[in-house]
Amino acid sequence: MDIIKGFLTNRDINFKIQREDAKIPNVLADPARLRDVLVNILSNAVKFTPDGGTITFEARCQEKGGDGYINMRYRISDTGIGMSEEFTKEIFEEFAQEDSDVRTQYHGVGLGMAIVKKYVDMMGGTISVQSKKHEGTTFTVDIPLEITDKECNKSDTGFSEKVDLTGVNVLLAEDNELNAEIATVQLEEFGMKVERAVDGKNAVEIFRNHPKGTFDVILMDVMMPEMNGYEATKAIRAMNDRPDGKNIPIIAMTANSFPEDVQASLDAGVNAHLSKPIVIDEVIKTILRYVL
């Protein structure tokens, strides 16, 4: 909810939240991927709902018949531009894109929704969409969650008090727009100032064109066009006219987390290697290790 409220800054959109208290307090889940599913759908709702419109987020717990699982139903509705019936059948395919008058508006949606469908499938759930052009769209996500008696250790689930990192300047190299938006909102909640580079080449240019001391840390995605994160890290480390390039903390972020991937990051000159989807607490702990 905090991420979406960040997306709604400077927008005139009515955001309604309808959630009921949890009847089952403890379940087993993959919170990072569940967050990615919901944020992806909600961010599209923000993009494709004009000012003056409404977005509704509903979360309902549906108890099942004694099989040790509950069903969480998430419904996200908007009064936005909508989609044709034909396109709703293709939206979960990679690079699906609406034709005609909304082609440019829907640029980039396809791959994100394909990943959403993949994550929902991996969690044993289902996702459906209903939409009508010029009237709006509703996504319904059902996720089965296993009931457990184990209580989570709240000391391990996040910072008890927000760490204040005001004054820390971050260069974020991330080619995926949604990932960049999420990371920026989360980092800014801790007081940091974020400047985004759209790919590795752009990250090198931004670092070179700013004075020494402008950035305190670089968050470097690995898989990027033009120049990948490893190449960008090597280029920054090799700047003869910028000796600070050899010392600035660079934290790699990648979905590839095998030992050889970690070693490749270290060989490129990266200080730390974090797996995607990123967990903000891990990012903050890593930044604290190198910046303060």
Backbone bond lengths (Angstrom), bond angles and torsions (degrees), N, CA, C in turn:
res aa  C-N    CA-C-N  psi(-1)  N-CA   C-N-CA  omega(-1)  CA-C   N-CA-C  phi
1 M - - - 1.453 - - 1.524 111.65 -
2 D 1.356 116.15 -37.65 1.464 119.13 178.54 1.523 111.00 -64.22
3 I 1.338 116.25 -39.18 1.465 119.83 179.40 1.517 110.63 -63.06
4 I 1.334 117.12 -46.36 1.462 120.42 -177.75 1.518 110.74 -66.80
5 K 1.315 117.42 -38.90 1.464 119.19 177.32 1.524 110.76 -61.41
6 G 1.334 116.23 -31.22 1.465 119.62 174.69 1.521 111.38 -65.66
7 F 1.351 116.11 -39.99 1.471 120.14 178.37 1.528 111.20 -64.65
8 L 1.320 116.95 -27.22 1.464 121.15 -174.65 1.530 113.38 -85.93
9 T 1.325 116.54 -1.74 1.456 119.81 177.42 1.532 109.77 -58.25
10 N 1.303 116.07 134.30 1.480 122.61 -179.32 1.524 113.32 66.48
11 R 1.319 117.39 16.85 1.460 121.53 174.79 1.523 109.23 -115.63
12 D 1.329 116.04 146.09 1.468 121.63 177.44 1.519 108.81 -101.55
13 I 1.336 115.70 71.93 1.460 122.35 -179.25 1.518 108.66 -124.80
14 N 1.322 116.80 133.25 1.464 122.68 177.68 1.530 108.18 -83.24
15 F 1.325 116.78 114.70 1.460 121.62 -176.99 1.527 108.73 -107.55
16 K 1.344 115.98 110.86 1.466 121.58 -178.52 1.527 109.96 -102.95
17 I 1.324 115.85 135.61 1.466 121.73 178.73 1.524 108.67 -120.26
18 Q 1.326 116.28 123.84 1.463 121.36 179.29 1.529 108.55 -123.89
19 R 1.330 115.13 99.65 1.461 120.05 -179.55 1.518 109.41 -128.41
20 E 1.318 116.70 143.25 1.453 121.15 176.93 1.527 109.09 -106.29
21 D 1.316 116.46 155.26 1.457 120.47 178.34 1.528 110.15 -61.52
22 A 1.308 115.43 142.38 1.466 120.55 -178.25 1.529 111.10 -67.59
23 K 1.327 116.13 124.28 1.466 120.11 176.43 1.534 110.04 -80.31
24 I 1.324 115.67 -31.96 1.462 121.75 177.46 1.531 106.81 -109.19
25 P 1.337 118.30 111.08 1.468 119.41 -171.09 1.521 115.05 -73.97
26 N 1.343 117.73 -29.34 1.463 119.60 -173.17 1.532 111.73 -127.48
27 V 1.326 115.74 123.30 1.464 121.82 176.89 1.522 109.02 -137.38
28 L 1.332 114.94 160.79 1.458 120.80 175.28 1.527 108.37 -93.74
29 A 1.332 116.82 129.78 1.465 120.11 -176.24 1.519 109.72 -155.12
30 D 1.320 114.89 168.11 1.465 121.93 173.55 1.526 106.50 -107.23
31 P 1.330 118.41 88.42 1.468 120.36 -172.35 1.522 114.15 -62.05
32 A 1.324 118.15 -34.14 1.464 120.01 -177.58 1.524 110.93 -65.77
33 R 1.344 116.54 -45.87 1.470 118.82 -178.65 1.527 111.64 -74.38
34 L 1.331 116.59 -33.00 1.458 119.47 175.75 1.527 110.01 -64.06
35 R 1.328 116.05 -41.93 1.462 120.45 175.81 1.529 110.66 -60.30
36 D 1.334 116.70 -44.08 1.462 120.00 -179.00 1.524 111.28 -61.03
37 V 1.329 116.59 -40.69 1.467 120.64 178.97 1.523 110.55 -60.20
38 L 1.342 115.91 -51.83 1.461 119.79 -174.72 1.530 112.16 -69.79
39 V 1.333 116.65 -40.45 1.469 119.64 -179.67 1.517 110.68 -66.14
40 N 1.332 117.27 -37.97 1.461 120.14 179.13 1.524 110.87 -61.76
41 I 1.333 116.55 -47.57 1.468 120.34 179.81 1.526 110.56 -64.53
42 L 1.331 116.96 -45.49 1.459 120.97 -178.59 1.526 111.78 -64.72
43 S 1.329 117.13 -38.29 1.471 119.21 -179.52 1.521 110.79 -66.20
44 N 1.338 117.02 -36.10 1.468 119.40 175.20 1.522 110.77 -65.59
45 A 1.337 116.13 -38.19 1.464 119.37 177.75 1.526 110.55 -60.48
46 V 1.329 116.14 -40.26 1.470 119.96 178.15 1.527 110.61 -65.03
47 K 1.330 116.21 -43.44 1.465 120.27 -177.58 1.525 112.14 -63.43
48 F 1.322 116.18 -38.54 1.457 119.75 -169.76 1.531 113.42 -105.28
49 T 1.335 115.54 13.59 1.463 120.31 174.14 1.519 108.80 -110.93
50 P 1.326 118.25 116.91 1.474 120.49 -179.85 1.523 111.14 -66.70
51 D 1.324 115.88 159.00 1.448 120.45 174.78 1.526 109.83 -55.41
52 G 1.331 115.30 142.10 1.460 120.82 -175.85 1.518 112.48 95.36
53 G 1.343 116.65 -9.85 1.459 121.13 -178.64 1.518 112.68 -88.51
54 T 1.333 115.42 -176.27 1.464 121.91 -176.19 1.521 110.51 -132.48
55 I 1.325 115.75 138.95 1.461 122.64 172.14 1.525 107.03 -121.72
56 T 1.330 116.42 132.45 1.461 121.07 -179.65 1.526 109.67 -121.00
57 F 1.327 116.01 128.04 1.457 121.92 176.58 1.525 108.42 -113.80
58 E 1.336 116.01 120.93 1.465 121.57 179.28 1.522 109.84 -118.04
59 A 1.322 116.73 138.67 1.462 122.22 174.55 1.515 108.37 -131.47
60 R 1.329 116.83 120.59 1.459 122.14 -177.06 1.535 109.96 -130.12
61 C 1.335 115.14 136.06 1.459 121.18 176.19 1.522 108.65 -96.97
62 Q 1.329 116.42 122.29 1.462 121.40 -179.93 1.527 108.73 -113.69
63 E 1.319 116.52 110.86 1.461 119.87 -179.72 1.523 109.97 -70.70
64 K 1.334 114.64 139.87 1.467 119.74 -178.41 1.529 109.50 -103.30
65 G 1.312 115.55 179.53 1.467 121.65 -170.07 1.503 115.76 -81.51
66 G 1.318 117.86 60.34 1.457 120.91 171.35 1.512 115.57 69.48
67 D 1.326 118.36 23.38 1.466 120.11 -179.75 1.527 112.15 -96.77
68 G 1.320 117.42 10.38 1.458 120.45 178.63 1.513 114.18 85.13
69 Y 1.335 116.83 7.91 1.469 121.01 -179.03 1.523 110.33 -127.82
70 I 1.316 115.64 154.58 1.459 121.77 165.83 1.525 107.52 -116.63
71 N 1.300 116.33 163.78 1.462 120.71 174.62 1.527 108.58 -113.31
72 M 1.336 115.60 121.95 1.451 119.67 173.67 1.523 108.05 -95.39
73 R 1.322 115.49 122.78 1.466 120.17 177.68 1.525 108.90 -107.73
74 Y 1.323 115.02 123.30 1.457 121.90 176.01 1.526 107.99 -113.41
75 R 1.317 115.94 126.99 1.464 119.66 178.38 1.528 108.17 -124.40
76 I 1.330 115.30 126.62 1.466 121.83 -178.90 1.520 107.88 -121.37
77 S 1.320 116.20 114.38 1.467 121.65 -177.45 1.521 109.73 -118.95
78 D 1.321 115.79 145.69 1.461 119.86 175.20 1.522 109.79 -139.02
79 T 1.317 115.21 164.13 1.472 121.34 177.60 1.518 109.48 -107.81
80 G 1.328 115.86 36.11 1.461 121.42 -173.88 1.513 114.50 -84.21
81 I 1.344 114.96 -154.77 1.469 121.44 -170.96 1.523 112.92 -72.12
82 G 1.343 117.09 -19.08 1.457 119.77 176.81 1.519 113.29 71.83
83 M 1.336 114.74 178.88 1.460 122.29 -178.81 1.519 109.29 -138.90
84 S 1.311 115.43 157.91 1.455 119.63 175.40 1.528 109.67 -72.82
85 E 1.324 117.05 157.66 1.461 121.09 178.78 1.522 110.90 -60.75
86 E 1.346 115.90 -36.48 1.463 120.24 -179.77 1.532 110.70 -63.39
87 F 1.358 115.58 -40.69 1.463 118.61 -176.59 1.514 111.93 -71.51
88 T 1.331 118.17 -31.75 1.459 119.90 179.50 1.527 111.23 -62.15
89 K 1.332 117.51 -24.36 1.465 121.32 178.77 1.523 111.70 -77.82
90 E 1.354 116.56 -15.72 1.469 120.70 -175.07 1.524 113.20 -114.43
91 I 1.320 117.28 -5.27 1.465 119.74 -168.98 1.517 113.56 -62.68
92 F 1.335 117.53 -26.02 1.463 120.02 -178.67 1.530 112.47 -89.71
93 E 1.329 117.08 4.80 1.456 120.43 175.30 1.515 109.09 -87.68
94 E 1.330 116.84 148.00 1.458 120.40 -178.78 1.527 110.75 -60.78
95 F 1.333 113.96 131.29 1.461 123.62 176.43 1.523 113.23 65.04
96 A 1.332 117.15 17.93 1.461 118.69 173.76 1.516 108.95 -59.93
97 Q 1.331 115.91 140.66 1.456 120.06 -177.40 1.511 109.46 -150.74
98 E 1.317 115.65 133.30 1.460 120.91 -178.64 1.518 110.44 -65.25
99 D 1.320 116.08 141.65 1.457 121.72 178.27 1.524 110.75 -85.95
100 S 1.306 114.58 179.16 1.459 124.50 172.06 1.507 112.71 62.35
101 D 1.337 116.48 -135.79 1.460 121.58 -165.14 1.523 113.83 -69.66
102 V 1.332 118.79 -17.18 1.457 117.58 -179.57 1.529 112.35 -110.12
103 R 1.327 117.60 14.38 1.467 120.01 -179.96 1.525 111.31 -55.79
104 T 1.312 116.92 -50.56 1.454 118.96 -177.59 1.525 111.13 -67.50
105 Q 1.326 118.17 -33.22 1.452 120.61 -179.85 1.528 112.09 -67.47
106 Y 1.328 115.89 -31.67 1.456 119.36 -177.95 1.521 112.90 -95.61
107 H 1.327 117.08 13.48 1.458 120.37 -179.41 1.538 110.61 -56.99
108 G 1.318 116.54 127.69 1.446 120.80 175.06 1.514 116.11 87.80
109 V 1.314 118.36 -1.43 1.464 120.01 -177.57 1.520 111.90 -75.07
110 G 1.339 117.32 -36.19 1.455 121.62 -168.37 1.510 115.19 -55.55
111 L 1.331 117.59 -51.64 1.454 120.49 -175.10 1.523 110.68 -64.88
112 G 1.346 116.24 -39.05 1.461 119.60 179.38 1.508 112.08 -60.65
113 M 1.334 117.16 -42.95 1.454 120.23 -179.09 1.523 111.13 -72.25
114 A 1.329 117.67 -29.01 1.463 120.23 175.13 1.523 110.10 -65.10
115 I 1.330 116.62 -39.93 1.465 120.53 177.67 1.527 110.31 -67.69
116 V 1.330 116.65 -40.50 1.470 120.88 176.10 1.522 110.12 -55.56
117 K 1.318 116.53 -48.56 1.474 120.88 -179.83 1.531 110.56 -61.68
118 K 1.322 116.62 -40.56 1.464 120.48 179.65 1.528 110.47 -62.85
119 Y 1.332 117.52 -44.74 1.462 121.06 179.85 1.522 111.52 -64.48
120 V 1.332 116.27 -42.53 1.463 119.91 179.18 1.529 110.09 -62.05
121 D 1.324 116.73 -43.89 1.466 120.85 177.48 1.529 111.08 -59.81
122 M 1.343 116.38 -43.42 1.468 120.49 -179.16 1.518 111.61 -62.47
123 M 1.327 116.87 -30.74 1.461 120.65 179.40 1.523 112.25 -87.70
124 G 1.345 116.96 4.95 1.457 121.11 177.96 1.505 113.94 77.30
125 G 1.338 116.89 19.49 1.456 120.77 -176.64 1.510 113.40 -104.44
126 T 1.320 114.75 -172.04 1.464 121.51 177.54 1.522 108.90 -134.15
127 I 1.323 115.83 154.32 1.455 121.81 176.21 1.520 108.66 -138.68
128 S 1.310 116.52 137.59 1.465 121.21 178.76 1.521 108.49 -137.70
129 V 1.332 115.83 161.13 1.461 120.73 -179.06 1.523 109.68 -138.82
130 Q 1.298 115.07 138.58 1.462 122.01 171.75 1.527 107.28 -126.39
131 S 1.327 116.08 134.86 1.456 118.46 -176.68 1.515 110.99 -156.19
132 K 1.308 114.86 154.89 1.450 121.72 175.07 1.513 107.64 -142.90
133 K 1.316 115.58 132.90 1.461 119.84 -177.14 1.525 111.21 -55.62
134 H 1.329 114.27 136.13 1.468 123.43 176.42 1.524 113.51 68.90
135 E 1.364 116.94 5.75 1.462 118.89 -179.29 1.524 113.15 -121.86
136 G 1.318 117.42 -25.39 1.456 118.98 177.35 1.519 113.67 129.97
137 T 1.340 114.64 179.03 1.459 122.15 -173.65 1.518 109.94 -140.24
138 T 1.340 116.05 144.51 1.464 121.41 174.53 1.527 109.28 -130.10
139 F 1.325 116.11 124.79 1.460 122.08 172.74 1.519 108.31 -105.65
140 T 1.334 116.56 135.99 1.465 121.39 175.99 1.524 108.51 -121.48
141 V 1.326 115.90 123.44 1.465 122.07 -179.12 1.523 108.52 -118.92
142 D 1.329 116.76 125.21 1.460 122.54 176.04 1.523 108.48 -114.11
143 I 1.332 116.49 124.36 1.461 121.44 -179.35 1.525 109.28 -125.85
144 P 1.354 118.16 121.05 1.471 119.39 174.93 1.531 109.80 -78.65
145 L 1.320 117.11 131.02 1.459 121.79 -179.19 1.524 109.48 -122.55
146 E 1.315 116.08 130.63 1.464 121.34 -178.03 1.525 110.51 -76.81
147 I 1.332 115.90 129.97 1.460 121.56 179.16 1.526 109.18 -75.25
148 T 1.331 116.87 138.21 1.462 120.81 177.71 1.516 109.44 -136.18
149 D 1.350 115.68 151.68 1.465 120.49 175.95 1.525 111.27 -85.95
150 K 1.330 115.88 -12.07 1.462 120.12 -176.92 1.523 110.35 -73.50
151 E 1.316 115.66 128.27 1.455 119.87 176.63 1.523 109.27 -90.46
152 C 1.329 115.90 142.60 1.456 118.73 179.18 1.519 109.21 -72.59
153 N 1.320 115.05 147.72 1.461 121.05 175.26 1.518 107.81 -84.15
154 K 1.302 116.39 104.27 1.468 119.99 -172.69 1.516 112.06 -62.59
155 S 1.342 117.33 -23.14 1.460 118.77 178.76 1.517 111.48 -69.56
156 D 1.340 116.87 -16.32 1.451 120.73 -179.41 1.524 112.84 -100.85
157 T 1.324 117.43 0.24 1.460 119.28 -173.25 1.514 113.70 -101.04
158 G 1.343 117.08 2.82 1.461 118.16 178.42 1.508 110.63 155.61
159 F 1.310 115.71 174.08 1.453 120.84 179.77 1.518 109.66 -73.67
160 S 1.342 116.34 129.72 1.465 119.72 -179.96 1.517 110.22 -63.18
161 E 1.328 116.86 -35.54 1.452 121.67 174.82 1.521 107.92 -127.98
162 K 1.315 116.28 142.68 1.463 120.22 -179.17 1.526 110.45 -60.13
163 V 1.312 116.63 126.52 1.454 121.61 173.77 1.526 107.70 -72.36
164 D 1.319 116.82 135.04 1.468 120.50 -179.54 1.525 108.97 -95.17
165 L 1.332 115.95 109.42 1.460 121.48 178.95 1.524 110.93 -112.49
166 T 1.333 115.11 30.04 1.463 120.30 176.71 1.530 109.23 -57.78
167 G 1.319 115.81 133.82 1.463 120.82 -179.38 1.512 113.62 98.19
168 V 1.340 116.77 -11.61 1.464 120.31 176.87 1.525 108.91 -85.27
169 N 1.318 116.62 124.79 1.467 122.78 -178.11 1.522 109.97 -105.48
170 V 1.315 115.35 126.11 1.464 122.11 -174.27 1.527 110.07 -114.22
171 L 1.327 116.47 133.26 1.462 121.52 167.34 1.522 106.58 -99.76
172 L 1.330 116.26 114.78 1.461 122.27 -177.44 1.519 109.59 -104.70
173 A 1.322 116.71 113.96 1.464 121.70 177.97 1.523 107.93 -100.35
174 E 1.334 116.73 105.82 1.467 122.62 -175.68 1.517 108.92 -152.10
175 D 1.340 117.48 119.67 1.467 120.33 -176.35 1.525 112.35 -83.82
176 N 1.326 117.77 -20.77 1.459 120.10 -179.72 1.523 109.58 -83.31
177 E 1.321 116.30 120.69 1.466 120.78 -173.70 1.521 112.38 -61.42
178 L 1.327 117.07 -44.41 1.464 120.24 -178.55 1.523 111.35 -64.99
179 N 1.334 116.81 -45.69 1.463 120.12 178.23 1.522 110.76 -59.04
180 A 1.336 115.72 -40.31 1.463 119.96 179.74 1.525 111.25 -65.41
181 E 1.327 116.66 -41.42 1.465 120.41 179.17 1.529 110.88 -63.13
182 I 1.322 116.27 -44.90 1.465 120.41 -179.63 1.521 110.46 -62.17
183 A 1.339 116.23 -49.52 1.462 120.24 -178.30 1.521 111.24 -61.74
184 T 1.336 116.91 -40.94 1.466 120.36 -178.97 1.516 111.13 -62.74
185 V 1.339 116.62 -47.36 1.466 120.24 179.93 1.529 110.66 -60.47
186 Q 1.327 117.00 -43.75 1.463 120.25 -177.64 1.529 111.54 -66.85
187 L 1.329 117.05 -42.29 1.467 120.70 -179.87 1.525 111.17 -67.25
188 E 1.322 116.62 -39.09 1.466 120.12 -179.67 1.522 111.62 -66.80
189 E 1.343 117.81 -25.42 1.461 120.65 176.71 1.527 111.44 -62.80
190 F 1.324 117.23 -23.70 1.463 121.97 178.42 1.529 111.78 -95.42
191 G 1.329 116.43 7.53 1.458 120.90 175.15 1.511 115.03 94.16
192 M 1.322 117.65 -1.54 1.463 119.92 -177.56 1.529 112.15 -76.69
193 K 1.315 115.83 154.51 1.449 122.54 174.50 1.524 107.82 -104.29
194 V 1.327 116.93 129.92 1.460 121.58 -172.18 1.522 110.63 -119.31
195 E 1.333 115.76 131.42 1.463 120.98 169.58 1.520 107.43 -117.71
196 R 1.324 116.69 130.58 1.453 120.81 -174.28 1.521 112.11 -99.68
197 A 1.321 115.67 137.66 1.461 123.06 168.71 1.521 107.43 -107.76
198 V 1.333 117.59 137.46 1.463 120.88 -173.43 1.523 113.18 -83.32
199 D 1.333 117.88 -13.19 1.467 121.40 175.70 1.524 108.21 -163.84
200 G 1.330 116.23 -179.79 1.454 120.21 -176.81 1.522 113.46 -63.50
201 K 1.309 116.78 -42.75 1.469 120.92 179.36 1.514 110.67 -61.19
202 N 1.322 116.48 -43.11 1.461 121.63 178.32 1.528 111.41 -63.93
203 A 1.337 117.11 -36.02 1.467 121.05 178.01 1.522 110.88 -63.33
204 V 1.324 116.06 -42.83 1.468 120.20 178.82 1.529 110.20 -63.97
205 E 1.339 116.71 -43.09 1.462 120.95 -179.92 1.528 111.57 -63.31
206 I 1.344 116.35 -44.62 1.465 120.05 -179.58 1.522 110.37 -63.07
207 F 1.323 117.66 -44.22 1.462 120.61 179.59 1.521 110.61 -62.24
208 R 1.331 117.23 -44.50 1.467 121.26 -178.29 1.525 111.99 -65.58
209 N 1.332 116.98 -36.05 1.461 120.79 -173.56 1.533 113.83 -87.48
210 H 1.323 117.08 1.89 1.465 120.26 176.38 1.529 109.40 -111.70
211 P 1.318 117.15 147.79 1.467 120.30 -178.37 1.520 112.45 -63.51
212 K 1.326 114.37 158.69 1.458 120.86 175.63 1.521 109.93 -55.79
213 G 1.320 116.85 135.44 1.451 121.18 178.36 1.515 114.31 91.25
214 T 1.351 117.20 -2.79 1.468 119.32 179.91 1.523 110.71 -63.80
215 F 1.343 116.30 -43.18 1.463 121.00 -176.98 1.524 110.44 -112.13
216 D 1.323 115.12 141.36 1.460 120.98 178.42 1.520 112.13 -96.68
217 V 1.342 117.09 -25.34 1.460 121.46 -177.38 1.530 108.57 -157.24
218 I 1.330 115.77 149.56 1.461 121.66 176.28 1.523 108.50 -117.67
219 L 1.346 116.49 126.04 1.460 121.95 171.35 1.517 107.01 -98.52
220 M 1.312 116.69 115.99 1.465 122.02 -168.31 1.530 111.56 -116.66
221 D 1.336 115.72 109.06 1.461 119.03 169.91 1.528 107.67 -64.47
222 V 1.300 117.59 149.95 1.467 120.42 -177.72 1.525 111.23 -92.46
223 M 1.334 117.60 -48.76 1.456 120.93 -176.10 1.528 110.36 -87.45
224 M 1.347 116.57 95.53 1.460 121.81 -179.21 1.522 110.04 -137.45
225 P 1.333 117.68 152.20 1.472 121.01 176.95 1.521 111.04 -73.76
226 E 1.315 116.35 173.44 1.471 124.11 178.91 1.526 111.09 67.87
227 M 1.309 116.54 -58.70 1.460 122.23 -179.57 1.520 107.28 -153.87
228 N 1.334 117.27 123.88 1.460 117.92 -177.17 1.527 110.85 -76.91
229 G 1.326 115.97 174.84 1.454 120.42 -174.84 1.509 113.92 -63.50
230 Y 1.333 116.47 -36.13 1.461 119.61 177.90 1.528 110.76 -63.95
231 E 1.331 115.74 -46.27 1.469 120.43 -179.56 1.522 111.09 -64.02
232 A 1.327 116.34 -40.93 1.458 120.21 179.49 1.525 110.90 -64.67
233 T 1.337 116.47 -40.48 1.467 120.43 178.53 1.522 110.62 -62.48
234 K 1.324 116.65 -45.26 1.471 120.53 179.24 1.521 111.10 -61.55
235 A 1.346 116.16 -39.79 1.466 120.01 -179.32 1.527 111.16 -65.16
236 I 1.322 116.87 -40.99 1.469 120.59 178.88 1.522 110.33 -67.98
237 R 1.319 117.38 -41.97 1.470 121.11 179.29 1.535 111.83 -64.60
238 A 1.329 117.19 -26.18 1.468 121.06 -174.52 1.525 113.93 -94.78
239 M 1.313 119.18 5.68 1.471 121.76 -178.49 1.532 110.34 -70.66
240 N 1.340 115.77 108.04 1.464 120.01 -178.64 1.526 112.06 -68.37
241 D 1.344 116.33 -31.36 1.469 120.04 -178.35 1.522 112.38 -86.27
242 R 1.327 117.53 -1.99 1.463 121.44 179.96 1.527 109.23 -132.53
243 P 1.338 116.61 79.64 1.467 118.86 -178.22 1.534 113.21 -59.27
244 D 1.369 117.11 -22.83 1.464 118.86 177.94 1.523 111.76 -67.00
245 G 1.336 116.88 -18.28 1.454 120.69 177.62 1.519 112.60 -64.42
246 K 1.329 116.28 -24.06 1.468 120.12 179.55 1.522 111.74 -77.77
247 N 1.347 116.38 -20.82 1.457 118.98 -171.74 1.524 114.96 -113.24
248 I 1.348 118.53 -18.27 1.459 119.30 -176.44 1.529 110.41 -61.60
249 P 1.319 118.47 132.83 1.469 120.11 178.87 1.535 110.81 -63.48
250 I 1.316 116.13 128.71 1.456 122.13 176.63 1.524 108.02 -121.55
251 I 1.329 115.51 121.87 1.462 121.74 -177.36 1.525 108.54 -111.57
252 A 1.336 116.78 118.15 1.458 121.59 -179.48 1.520 109.78 -80.84
253 M 1.336 115.54 143.06 1.467 121.80 176.42 1.525 107.34 -129.65
254 T 1.325 116.75 120.33 1.458 119.69 -176.81 1.514 111.23 -154.89
255 A 1.331 115.34 151.64 1.462 120.92 175.32 1.523 110.97 -74.46
256 N 1.333 117.00 -15.04 1.461 121.92 -179.81 1.527 109.27 -88.99
257 S 1.320 116.48 113.00 1.463 119.26 -173.60 1.525 112.96 -127.37
258 F 1.339 117.15 23.01 1.453 120.50 175.09 1.532 109.25 -72.12
259 P 1.323 118.03 158.29 1.476 120.03 -179.12 1.528 113.12 -53.13
260 E 1.329 116.95 -37.22 1.474 118.76 -179.95 1.523 111.88 -67.84
261 D 1.351 116.44 -29.21 1.467 119.62 177.30 1.523 110.48 -71.22
262 V 1.330 116.13 -41.63 1.463 120.10 177.33 1.524 109.68 -61.82
263 Q 1.338 116.25 -42.03 1.457 120.07 179.96 1.523 111.37 -65.46
264 A 1.332 116.64 -38.28 1.473 120.02 177.70 1.521 111.00 -62.72
265 S 1.326 116.91 -37.65 1.460 120.84 176.84 1.522 110.48 -63.58
266 L 1.328 116.41 -47.17 1.461 120.51 -179.36 1.524 111.09 -63.75
267 D 1.330 116.67 -39.00 1.470 120.89 179.31 1.526 111.34 -64.11
268 A 1.341 116.35 -30.88 1.464 120.24 -179.07 1.524 111.84 -78.22
269 G 1.340 117.00 -12.47 1.453 119.95 179.72 1.511 114.02 106.26
270 V 1.334 116.52 12.91 1.463 121.00 178.95 1.531 109.54 -76.97
271 N 1.343 116.08 145.09 1.462 119.95 179.65 1.517 112.94 -82.86
272 A 1.342 116.70 -35.76 1.465 121.01 -177.32 1.515 109.46 -148.51
273 H 1.333 115.39 157.94 1.465 122.13 -174.31 1.521 108.04 -129.51
274 L 1.345 117.43 117.43 1.464 122.19 179.12 1.523 109.99 -115.01
275 S 1.332 115.76 143.86 1.464 120.80 -178.71 1.520 110.74 -88.06
276 K 1.336 115.70 147.44 1.460 122.45 172.30 1.527 109.10 -95.84
277 P 1.346 118.17 154.34 1.464 125.64 -5.22 1.518 110.88 -63.98
278 I 1.334 116.06 140.26 1.447 119.44 -173.82 1.530 110.76 -68.34
279 V 1.319 114.67 145.96 1.469 122.47 172.92 1.516 105.44 -107.90
280 I 1.319 117.32 116.71 1.461 120.86 -169.96 1.519 112.30 -58.63
281 D 1.346 118.53 -34.73 1.464 119.92 178.96 1.529 111.17 -61.37
282 E 1.335 116.52 -39.69 1.465 120.05 178.56 1.524 111.25 -67.09
283 V 1.346 115.76 -38.22 1.462 119.87 177.68 1.526 110.28 -62.88
284 I 1.325 116.66 -46.11 1.464 121.09 -178.71 1.521 110.88 -63.95
285 K 1.330 117.22 -44.51 1.468 120.46 178.77 1.526 110.88 -59.79
286 T 1.346 115.90 -38.85 1.466 119.71 -179.69 1.518 111.13 -69.57
287 I 1.331 116.68 -42.85 1.467 120.06 177.39 1.529 110.07 -60.52
288 L 1.325 116.78 -44.14 1.471 120.40 179.42 1.524 111.51 -59.21
289 R 1.329 116.19 -35.07 1.457 120.65 -178.53 1.525 111.69 -63.95
290 Y 1.316 117.28 -33.53 1.462 120.83 -173.33 1.524 114.45 -105.83
291 V 1.330 117.25 -22.70 1.466 119.28 -172.32 1.518 112.64 -98.75
292 L 1.339 118.49 -37.53 1.466 120.29 -175.22 1.528 111.23 -107.97
